[in-house]
Amino acid sequence: MLSPFPATTRLAPSPTGTLHLGNARTFLITWALARQRGWRVILRIEDFDVQRVRPGATEQAIEQLRWLGIDWDEGPLVQSHDLGPYRAAMRRLANDRRVFACELTRKQIARAASAPHAGESETRFPRELRPVDDSSWTFDREDTNYRFVVEDGAIRLHDEVAGHREFDPSQEAGDFIVWTKMGMPAYQLAVVVDDSRQGVSDVVRGDDLLPSAARQELLYRALGHEPPRWWHVPLVTAADGRRLAKRDGDTHLETCRQRGIDARRVIGLIAAWSGVTDQPEPMSADKFRQKFDLATLPRHPVPLTQEQLAWLMNS
C-alpha cells in the first residue's frame, strides 16, 4: 500500500532541559539529510515525561533550532495536546490481548529469579509474571502501567547508518511498558503512534536508541503499520566516553548563546564531528547541508575534546 504522505522525517526535542551539542548534531544531520533528499520535516515536541518537563523548555528548544538555521515544514506538534490516538492504539492492542495492566514495582520484578537487569534503568520483565486474570487484559483504566506482550525471538532490522542489526527484546526487556500510571503513553508507544499517523517514513536519531527500534517494530506490526527506515547516528560523548547529557552545562546550546558564541562555530564543530571537515571551522547550516555526506559520517562515537570545547568557547 502506497503511503499518502511524501517521505517525511521529524525533529523531536523533549522539553526536559536545554539542548546540548550532541542533540544539535543529530538535529542538524536529520535536517541536512531531509533537505538533500526532499523529505518533509515535522517538528514534534515529545512532552510525555511530565515529571521532568521544564517550564519554557519547549520555546527555548524552538529558539535554539532557529538559531542554528534549522527549519521545518509543519509544527510544532505537541504530543500531550491530544491523547485520543494513543488511547485508540491501546484499545486495539487490548482487543488483541497484546497488553496487560501491571502494578508490580521494579523491585518486585527484579526479585524474580529469571529477571536479570537489562540495563542501567531497566529490568527485564519475565513472562512468568504476566497476570492470569482476564480483568488485567483490558484497557479500562489509565492510572496504572500497561505492558506489551513480547514473544520469544530476535528482531532483524536494517539501519541506513549502522547496517544490519539483530536484537532480542524478549531477552533484553521482556514485556515492556507502553502506558504509564501517570495516565499517558510511554515513549515506545507514543513515537510509534505519532510516526505512523504523521507519515514519518525516515527516523534519524542517536544510536543509543537502536534497541528501541526493535521494540518499536513489534508495536508497528501489532498495530498494522509499516515501520520507517531507520538512521541511527553514533553519539557525541564526553572526553571520558560518557554520553553527553543535558546536565553538562558547558555543552548546552543556551550556554553558547548566552556567551555570544556565533552559531556558525557550533555548526563548524558539528561539521568536524560529522566528517564534513577535518578541523572545526565556522560554517552556516546551509553550507553544512551542501557538504554533508553520509558516506563520510564516522561510524563510531565522537568525543568532545577539551581542545574542541576551548575552540568553541574562545570565539
C-alpha positions as CSV (number, residue, x, y, z in Angstrom):
1,M,0.0,0.0,0.0
2,L,1.4,3.4,-1.0
3,S,1.7,6.0,1.7
4,P,-0.4,9.1,1.2
5,F,2.5,11.2,2.6
6,P,5.7,12.2,0.9
7,A,8.9,11.0,2.5
8,T,8.9,12.6,5.9
9,T,11.2,12.9,9.0
10,R,10.8,14.6,12.3
11,L,12.8,16.7,14.7
12,A,11.6,15.6,18.2
13,P,13.1,17.5,21.1
14,S,11.9,16.7,24.6
15,P,11.3,19.8,26.8
16,T,13.2,18.3,29.8
17,G,16.0,20.7,29.6
18,T,18.1,22.7,27.2
19,L,19.5,21.1,24.1
20,H,23.2,20.2,24.2
21,L,25.8,19.9,21.4
22,G,25.1,16.2,20.8
23,N,21.4,16.9,20.3
24,A,22.3,19.7,17.9
25,R,24.4,17.4,15.9
26,T,21.6,14.8,15.5
27,F,19.1,17.5,14.6
28,L,21.4,19.1,12.1
29,I,22.2,15.8,10.4
30,T,18.5,15.0,10.3
31,W,17.7,18.4,8.7
32,A,20.6,18.1,6.2
33,L,19.5,14.6,5.1
34,A,15.9,15.8,4.7
35,R,16.8,18.9,2.6
36,Q,19.2,16.9,0.5
37,R,16.7,14.2,-0.3
38,G,13.5,16.3,-0.5
39,W,11.9,14.9,2.7
40,R,9.2,16.8,4.5
41,V,10.3,17.9,8.1
42,I,7.9,17.9,11.1
43,L,8.8,19.5,14.4
44,R,7.3,17.5,17.2
45,I,7.5,18.2,21.0
46,E,7.7,15.0,22.9
47,D,6.4,16.1,26.4
48,F,5.1,12.9,28.0
49,D,7.9,12.7,30.5
50,V,5.8,15.0,32.7
51,Q,7.9,14.7,35.8
52,R,10.9,16.1,34.0
53,V,9.3,18.7,31.7
54,R,10.7,22.2,32.5
55,P,8.6,25.3,32.0
56,G,9.8,27.3,29.0
57,A,11.9,24.4,27.6
58,T,9.7,24.0,24.5
59,E,10.0,27.6,23.5
60,Q,13.7,27.5,24.2
61,A,14.3,24.4,22.0
62,I,12.4,26.1,19.1
63,E,14.6,29.2,19.5
64,Q,17.8,27.1,19.6
65,L,16.9,25.2,16.4
66,R,16.1,28.5,14.6
67,W,19.4,30.0,16.0
68,L,21.3,27.1,14.3
69,G,19.4,27.8,11.0
70,I,17.2,24.7,11.1
71,D,13.7,25.0,9.7
72,W,10.7,22.7,9.3
73,D,7.6,22.3,7.2
74,E,5.0,21.5,9.9
75,G,4.7,22.1,13.6
76,P,5.3,22.3,16.4
77,L,3.0,19.4,17.1
78,V,2.7,18.7,20.8
79,Q,2.1,15.2,21.9
80,S,0.2,15.9,25.1
81,H,-2.4,18.1,23.3
82,D,-4.5,15.0,22.2
83,L,-4.4,11.7,24.0
84,G,-7.1,10.2,21.7
85,P,-4.8,8.5,19.2
86,Y,-2.8,6.7,21.9
87,R,-5.9,5.5,23.7
88,A,-7.2,4.2,20.4
89,A,-4.0,2.3,19.9
90,M,-4.2,0.8,23.4
91,R,-7.8,-0.3,22.8
92,R,-6.7,-2.1,19.7
93,L,-3.8,-3.8,21.5
94,A,-6.1,-4.8,24.4
95,N,-8.6,-6.3,22.0
96,D,-5.8,-8.4,20.6
97,R,-4.6,-9.3,24.1
98,R,-1.3,-7.7,23.4
99,V,-1.2,-5.5,26.6
100,F,-2.0,-6.1,30.2
101,A,-2.3,-4.0,33.4
102,C,0.7,-4.3,35.7
103,E,1.1,-2.7,39.1
104,L,4.3,-4.6,40.0
105,T,7.2,-2.3,41.1
106,R,10.7,-2.5,39.6
107,K,12.0,-4.1,42.9
108,Q,9.3,-6.7,42.8
109,I,10.2,-7.6,39.2
110,A,13.9,-7.7,40.0
111,R,13.3,-10.1,42.8
112,A,12.0,-12.7,40.3
113,A,14.7,-15.2,39.7
114,S,14.5,-15.0,35.9
115,A,14.6,-11.2,35.7
116,P,18.2,-10.0,35.4
117,H,18.9,-6.3,34.9
118,A,18.8,-5.4,31.2
119,G,20.4,-2.0,31.6
120,E,21.0,1.0,33.9
121,S,17.4,1.9,34.2
122,E,15.6,-1.2,33.0
123,T,14.7,-4.5,34.5
124,R,13.7,-7.4,32.3
125,F,10.1,-8.4,32.8
126,P,9.7,-12.2,32.6
127,R,6.6,-13.8,31.1
128,E,6.1,-15.8,34.3
129,L,4.8,-12.6,35.9
130,R,2.1,-12.0,33.4
131,P,-1.4,-11.9,35.1
132,V,-3.7,-14.8,34.8
133,D,-7.0,-13.0,35.5
134,D,-8.9,-11.7,32.4
135,S,-9.6,-8.3,34.0
136,S,-5.9,-7.3,33.6
137,W,-6.1,-7.7,29.8
138,T,-8.5,-4.9,29.2
139,F,-7.6,-1.2,28.8
140,D,-10.3,0.1,31.1
141,R,-8.3,2.3,33.4
142,E,-5.5,4.8,32.8
143,D,-3.9,5.1,36.3
144,T,-1.7,2.0,36.1
145,N,1.2,0.7,34.0
146,Y,0.4,-1.4,30.9
147,R,2.9,-3.8,29.4
148,F,3.2,-5.0,25.8
149,V,3.4,-8.8,25.3
150,V,6.8,-9.7,23.8
151,E,7.1,-13.1,22.3
152,D,10.4,-15.0,22.0
153,G,12.6,-14.4,19.0
154,A,15.1,-12.0,17.5
155,I,14.2,-8.9,15.5
156,R,16.3,-8.3,12.5
157,L,16.3,-4.7,11.1
158,H,18.3,-2.7,8.6
159,D,19.7,0.6,9.6
160,E,20.9,3.1,6.9
161,V,23.9,4.0,9.1
162,A,24.5,1.0,11.4
163,G,23.7,-1.7,8.8
164,H,22.0,-4.9,9.5
165,R,21.4,-5.5,13.3
166,E,19.7,-8.0,15.4
167,F,18.1,-7.6,18.8
168,D,16.0,-9.9,21.1
169,P,13.5,-7.7,23.1
170,S,12.3,-10.8,24.9
171,Q,15.7,-11.2,26.5
172,E,16.7,-7.6,26.7
173,A,13.5,-6.1,28.1
174,G,10.7,-8.7,28.2
175,D,7.2,-7.3,28.3
176,F,7.9,-3.5,28.2
177,I,5.7,-0.6,29.4
178,V,3.6,1.1,26.8
179,W,1.3,3.1,29.1
180,T,2.2,4.6,32.5
181,K,0.4,5.1,35.7
182,M,0.6,8.9,35.0
183,G,-2.2,8.3,32.6
184,M,0.0,8.8,29.5
185,P,1.6,6.6,26.8
186,A,5.2,5.6,27.4
187,Y,7.9,6.6,24.9
188,Q,7.8,3.3,22.8
189,L,4.1,3.5,22.1
190,A,3.9,7.3,21.7
191,V,6.6,7.5,19.0
192,V,5.1,4.6,17.0
193,V,1.6,6.1,17.1
194,D,2.9,9.6,16.2
195,D,5.3,8.5,13.4
196,S,2.5,6.3,11.9
197,R,-0.2,9.0,11.9
198,Q,2.1,11.8,10.9
199,G,3.5,9.9,7.9
200,V,7.1,9.7,9.2
201,S,9.0,7.4,6.7
202,D,12.5,8.1,8.0
203,V,13.6,8.2,11.6
204,V,17.0,9.8,12.3
205,R,18.3,9.7,15.9
206,G,21.1,8.7,18.2
207,D,22.3,5.1,18.1
208,D,21.6,4.7,21.8
209,L,18.1,4.1,20.6
210,L,18.9,1.2,18.3
211,P,17.5,-1.4,20.8
212,S,14.3,0.7,20.9
213,A,13.9,0.3,17.1
214,A,13.4,-3.5,17.6
215,R,10.7,-2.9,20.2
216,Q,9.0,-0.3,18.1
217,E,9.0,-2.7,15.1
218,L,7.0,-5.1,17.3
219,L,4.5,-2.3,18.0
220,Y,4.3,-1.4,14.3
221,R,3.4,-4.9,13.4
222,A,0.9,-5.3,16.3
223,L,-0.9,-2.0,15.2
224,G,-0.8,-2.9,11.5
225,H,1.6,-0.2,10.4
226,E,4.7,-0.2,8.2
227,P,7.9,0.6,10.1
228,P,10.0,3.5,8.9
229,R,13.5,3.5,7.6
230,W,16.0,3.8,10.5
231,W,19.0,6.1,10.5
232,H,20.8,5.8,13.9
233,V,23.8,8.2,14.2
234,P,26.7,7.5,16.6
235,L,26.7,9.7,19.6
236,V,28.9,12.6,20.7
237,T,30.5,11.7,24.0
238,A,32.4,13.5,26.7
239,A,36.2,13.0,26.6
240,D,35.9,10.1,29.1
241,G,33.5,8.3,26.8
242,R,30.4,9.2,28.8
243,R,27.3,10.1,26.8
244,L,26.6,13.9,26.8
245,A,23.7,14.8,29.0
246,K,21.5,17.9,29.5
247,R,23.2,18.3,32.9
248,D,26.5,19.0,31.2
249,G,26.3,22.8,31.4
250,D,29.3,23.6,29.2
251,T,27.8,21.7,26.3
252,H,24.4,23.5,26.4
253,L,23.3,25.4,23.3
254,E,21.9,28.0,25.7
255,T,25.3,28.4,27.3
256,C,26.7,29.1,23.9
257,R,24.1,31.7,23.1
258,Q,24.4,33.4,26.4
259,R,28.2,33.7,25.9
260,G,27.6,35.3,22.5
261,I,29.1,32.5,20.5
262,D,28.3,32.6,16.8
263,A,26.0,29.7,15.8
264,R,28.4,29.1,12.9
265,R,31.1,28.0,15.3
266,V,28.7,25.4,16.8
267,I,27.9,24.2,13.3
268,G,31.6,24.2,12.4
269,L,32.3,21.9,15.4
270,I,29.4,19.6,14.4
271,A,30.9,19.5,10.8
272,A,34.2,18.3,12.2
273,W,32.3,15.6,14.2
274,S,30.4,14.6,11.1
275,G,33.1,14.0,8.6
276,V,32.4,17.3,6.7
277,T,35.7,18.9,7.6
278,D,39.0,17.7,9.2
279,Q,39.1,20.5,11.8
280,P,36.4,22.9,13.2
281,E,35.8,26.0,11.1
282,P,32.9,28.4,11.2
283,M,30.1,27.2,8.9
284,S,26.5,28.1,8.2
285,A,23.7,25.5,8.3
286,D,23.1,25.9,4.6
287,K,26.8,25.1,3.9
288,F,26.6,22.1,6.2
289,R,23.6,20.9,4.2
290,Q,25.5,21.3,0.9
291,K,28.7,19.5,2.1
292,F,27.3,16.8,4.4
293,D,27.9,13.3,3.0
294,L,26.6,10.2,4.8
295,A,29.5,8.2,3.4
296,T,32.0,10.1,5.5
297,L,30.0,10.2,8.7
298,P,32.0,8.4,11.4
299,R,30.5,5.1,12.4
300,H,31.8,5.3,16.0
301,P,31.2,7.6,19.0
302,V,32.8,11.0,18.6
303,P,34.5,12.5,21.7
304,L,34.2,16.2,22.6
305,T,37.8,17.1,23.5
306,Q,38.9,19.9,25.7
307,E,40.7,21.5,22.8
308,Q,37.5,21.5,20.7
309,L,35.5,23.0,23.6
310,A,38.2,25.7,24.0
311,W,38.0,26.5,20.3
312,L,34.2,26.8,20.6
313,M,34.2,29.0,23.7
314,N,37.1,31.3,22.8
315,S,35.4,32.9,19.8
